[in-house]
Amino acid sequence: MTREVRGVAAAPGIAVGSVKWLAAAPVTSPDDAPGSDAEAEIARAETAFETVAGRYSAQALDATGPAADILFMTSALAADPALLDQVRVEIRGGTPTAHAVTRAVTHFGEQLTALGGLMAERASDLRDVGQRVVAELLGVDPPGIPDSATPFVLAAHDLAPADTASLDPERVIGLLTVAGGPTSHTAILAKALGIPAVVAAPEAVTIAEGTEIVLDGTSGVIELEPTTARREEVLALRARQAAAPTGPGRTSDGHAVPLLANVGSAADARLAVELGAEGVGLFRTEFLFLDRKSAPTVAEQTERYAEIFRIMGDRPVIVRTLDAGSDKPLPYLALPDEENPALGVRGLRLSSFDEGTLLDQLTAVQAAVKETGAPVKVMAPMVATVEEAAYFAARARAAGLSTPGIMIEIPAAALRSEYLGAEVEFFSIGTNDLSQYLFGADRMSSAVAALHDPWQPALAATIATAVTGAAKQGVKVGVCGESASNPEFACVLVGLGVETLSMAPRSIAGVRAKLAEVNRAQCEAAAAAVVSARTAEDALRAARAALGADT
């Protein structure tokens, strides 16, 4: 019988191939010989940090979408003055230069981990910065993706942004990590690249280099040494998926399910059009605000928004207002220091400190709408109460944007959706944060990654509550969280009454193909089965039975 290893589904799809492990990082020691001139060693370390930061920036300029955003943020980590100050202290104290970098990175990494929430994800990125600086100092190759003449499944303890962003989907056909979570950078970038991924699989450490596996990024199951028949079955399934239907999303009995894209740049928008997206369900606007010393002007914002609206043509676009704070700090806003930023001032809550940023953004969106004639709606993130929903709706309408909506990311909003629905025109459920707050589980902690499995029945039950409340006000509900990219769970969402699904552009084809295989009654049966299931595993099994899945 084929042995299985279980992890958490992170990016949908299935792959079969041999495992290759990520090359090991260089190791430093306090027993290494220190340099004779501390100031010269400090200068050498500064140069190494500058070099690594520059490489991240260069990668970011060549990347698009979430990869570019993540790489720019990592470049900023490599240029952090506090990190360099700690390295200087270590070197002047007699620590060998490369080991001084290791110690400084460990010090700040522990602080980030202790903060929890999205800040903990930065600890992994910081470790990658440290490893690359150490490699630069030692004159060795940094940890990286192995060479192979044939496609393979890449395995690692965790993957850094620089590694994931440079993946070639023709060479790397699957990703497997021991740590991480389903909303980590690895998962986000894997979806953007269309590479199946499983994360938070601690037993993966037992898989030897070269072992052939079947990796199911939809269920989180890894099958070791599959039979020839199983291998052929998987290859046949991949062939069917490659021949997926085109056109609008709909079930086999004709129920329309518009399939939209999550975008964060003009390049993302072009890819969305190329891959058949019916619109944009989540336009992340953070790319204009991060990694700068002052806020973008209204004119600058108008120009950038109009560019994306033109690319999308007459397709609908939903703009999410600035979702900064927490792991996405804005240096030019005097935000308070917080022990738990994920529960603090972020999203719409920024308006309590700087309403002008929100008002300028709404003005710019409306100006871009007038310039292009695009069908645009706006929504606010991190809304918890009726008062917050009413506040945003009033500001949006005052700016001339007549179709305001809100994100449902906080359980309180889901529970009171009937009342919040009286204030706005639509809801978009962000299942990433909704899971985090529903289960009290850090999105970036691999230790609790199983609680971010979309098959957890409580998540479906909470979505059902939000949809039921919205229906009483005639409010339409979409989902723009990562769970929408899971083809089988997408069917469950349709069965729960969700009307539109938004996802990474490369996930659209798989979802479209799965919807075309099932009818609406099957979706509703799968949804009912998930809501009434005892466990996530039971929910997946019951949904697959209702949907007639063959894998």
Secondary structure, DSSP 8 states (H G I E B T S, - for coil): ---EEE-EEEE--EEEEEEEE--------TTS---S-HHHHHHHHHHHHHHHHHHHHHHHHH--HHHHHHHHHHHHHHT-HHHHHHHHHHHHTT--HHHHHHHHHHHHHHHHHHH-TTHHHHHHHHHHHHHHHHHHHHTS--S-----SS-EEEEES---HHHHHT--TTTEEEEEESS--TTSHHHHHHHHHT--EEE--GGGGG--TT-EEEEETTTTEEEES--HHHHHHHHHHHHHHHT---SS-B-TT--B--EEEEESSHHHHHHHHHTT-SSEEEEE-GGGTSS-SS---HHHHHHHHHHHHHHHTTS-EEEE----BTTB--TTS-----S-GGGSS-GGGGGGT-HHHHHHHHHHHHHHHHHH---EEEEESS--SHHHHHHHHHHHHHTT---EEEEE-SHHHHHTHHHHHTT-SEEEE-HHHHHHHHHT--TT-GGGGGGG-TT-HHHHHHHHHHHHHHHTTT-EEEE-SGGGGSHHHHHHHHHHT--EEEE-GGGHHHHHHHHHHS-HHHHHHHHHHHHT-SSHHHHHHHHHHHHT---
